[in-house]
Amino acid sequence: MIDLFLMANLLPGPKHGYQLKKEARVILGEKELHNNTVYPLLHRLEKKKWINSRVVPGNRGQVRREYVLTRTGRKELLRRAASPADKEIESSPAFFFRVGLFPTLTPEQRLYILNAREKALQTKTQQVARMRQEMDLGAYGGEVVNFFQRRTRLELAWIKHLRRLAHHPIKCVEGEASP
């Protein structure tokens, strides 16, 4: 998933490796992303021709490597963002990431993602309801289930809101025409 975050962060334009690492860390909620995670991944993306890099002068006389998303990389990013695997759509961070990419997706792709997430939440809700019926959860287990149910209702309401917005033109990245 980090590869998608890195590629998505290149949608607005070229960035240095350090900036990509810092932004991915923030988005992923990590205290630190190690260089041995980010830079080998950038090299793999470059080998696949999804990004290009070049050496540019830095602010203090040093040289820095700047990365840019290629047309092929953009297509791959949008393909993977628009058609998440079932396990990905069950993950809140993966779903939120895709919502963040909605300006680059078509209304049909947005609706597909929203419908898939709604279905995943409904399945989880049914599993939790069975747990409540079939298990003695105790006070704290019951609190966890209650919290999950409240959070799920809130997210389902948000999905309903996003579904209404999904048909409206959205300002796209880098001046592309709105769908």
C-alpha positions in Angstrom: 0.0 0.0 0.0 2.9 2.3 0.6 3.7 2.2 -3.1 0.2 3.7 -3.8 0.8 6.4 -1.2 4.1 7.4 -2.8 2.7 7.4 -6.3 -0.4 9.4 -5.2 1.8 12.0 -3.6 3.4 12.5 -7.0 0.1 13.4 -8.7 0.5 17.1 -8.1 4.0 17.1 -9.5 7.7 16.2 -8.9 9.0 15.7 -5.3 12.2 14.8 -3.6 12.6 11.4 -1.9 12.8 13.0 1.5 9.5 14.9 1.0 7.8 11.8 -0.3 9.0 9.9 2.8 7.8 12.6 5.1 4.4 12.9 3.5 3.9 9.1 3.4 4.8 8.9 7.1 2.2 11.5 8.0 -0.5 9.9 5.9 0.2 6.5 7.3 0.3 7.8 10.8 3.8 6.5 11.4 6.4 8.2 13.6 9.1 7.3 11.1 9.4 5.5 7.8 12.9 4.0 7.4 14.9 4.8 4.4 15.3 1.1 3.8 11.5 1.0 3.2 11.0 4.0 1.1 14.0 4.2 -1.2 14.1 0.6 -2.4 10.4 0.9 -3.1 11.0 4.1 -5.2 13.7 2.1 -7.1 11.2 -0.7 -7.8 8.6 1.8 -9.0 11.2 3.3 -11.2 12.2 -0.1 -12.7 8.5 -0.7 -13.5 8.5 2.7 -15.3 5.8 4.0 -13.0 8.0 6.9 -11.8 11.1 8.6 -13.2 13.9 10.3 -11.2 16.5 12.9 -11.9 19.2 14.5 -10.0 18.6 18.2 -9.2 20.5 20.8 -7.2 19.4 21.2 -3.6 19.0 24.4 -1.6 22.4 24.1 0.1 24.6 23.1 -2.7 23.9 19.4 -2.4 22.2 17.3 -5.1 18.9 15.6 -4.5 16.9 13.0 -6.4 13.5 14.2 -7.6 10.8 11.8 -8.6 7.9 12.3 -11.0 5.0 10.0 -11.8 5.0 8.7 -15.4 1.9 8.4 -17.5 2.1 4.6 -17.1 2.4 5.1 -13.3 -0.6 7.3 -13.2 -2.6 4.7 -15.1 -1.5 2.0 -12.7 -2.2 4.1 -9.7 -5.7 4.9 -10.9 -6.4 1.3 -12.0 -5.4 0.0 -8.5 -7.3 2.8 -6.7 -10.5 2.2 -8.7 -10.6 -1.5 -8.3 -9.5 -2.4 -4.7 -9.3 -6.0 -3.6 -11.9 -7.1 -1.1 -9.3 -7.1 1.7 -8.3 -3.6 0.8 -11.8 -2.2 1.0 -12.3 -3.8 4.4 -9.3 -1.7 5.6 -10.3 1.8 6.8 -7.0 3.4 5.8 -7.2 1.8 2.3 -10.8 3.1 1.9 -10.0 6.6 3.1 -7.0 6.7 0.8 -9.2 5.9 -2.2 -11.8 8.5 -1.1 -8.8 11.0 -1.1 -8.2 10.0 -4.8 -11.9 10.6 -5.8 -11.0 13.7 -7.8 -9.0 11.5 -10.2 -11.7 8.8 -10.5 -14.8 8.7 -12.6 -18.2 8.8 -10.9 -18.7 5.1 -11.7 -15.4 4.2 -10.1 -16.3 6.3 -7.0 -19.7 4.6 -6.7 -18.0 1.2 -7.1 -15.7 1.9 -4.1 -18.5 3.3 -2.0 -20.8 0.3 -2.7 -18.0 -2.1 -1.9 -17.2 -0.4 1.4 -20.8 -0.3 2.3 -21.2 -4.0 1.6 -18.1 -4.7 3.7 -19.4 -2.7 6.6 -22.8 -4.4 6.4 -21.1 -7.8 6.5 -19.0 -6.8 9.6 -22.2 -5.4 11.2 -23.9 -8.8 10.7 -20.9 -10.6 12.2 -20.9 -8.3 15.2 -24.6 -8.9 15.7 -24.1 -12.6 15.7 -21.3 -12.2 18.2 -23.6 -10.3 20.5 -26.3 -13.0 20.2 -24.0 -16.0 20.6 -21.4 -14.8 23.1 -21.3 -13.4 26.5 -19.3 -10.3 25.8 -19.3 -8.9 29.3 -19.3 -5.2 30.1 -16.2 -4.2 28.1 -16.8 -6.5 25.2 -20.3 -5.0 25.0 -18.8 -1.5 25.0 -16.5 -2.5 22.1 -19.5 -3.8 20.1 -21.5 -0.7 20.9 -18.6 1.5 19.8 -18.2 -0.4 16.6 -21.9 -0.2 15.8 -21.9 3.6 16.4 -18.8 4.1 14.3 -20.3 1.9 11.5 -23.6 3.9 11.5 -21.6 7.1 11.2 -19.5 5.8 8.4 -22.6 4.5 6.5 -24.1 7.9 6.8 -20.9 9.4 5.5 -20.9 7.0 2.6 -24.5 8.0 1.8 -23.3 11.6 1.7 -20.3 10.7 -0.5 -22.6 8.8 -2.8 -24.5 12.0 -3.4 -21.3 13.9 -4.1 -19.9 11.2 -6.3 -22.0 12.4 -9.3 -20.9 16.0 -9.0 -17.9 17.4 -10.8 -14.8 17.5 -8.6 -11.8 19.8 -9.2 -9.2 17.3 -10.5 -5.5 17.2 -9.9 -3.3 19.1 -12.4 -6.1 20.8 -14.2 -7.6 17.6 -15.7 -11.2 17.9 -16.9 -13.8 17.0 -14.3 -15.6 13.7 -15.0 
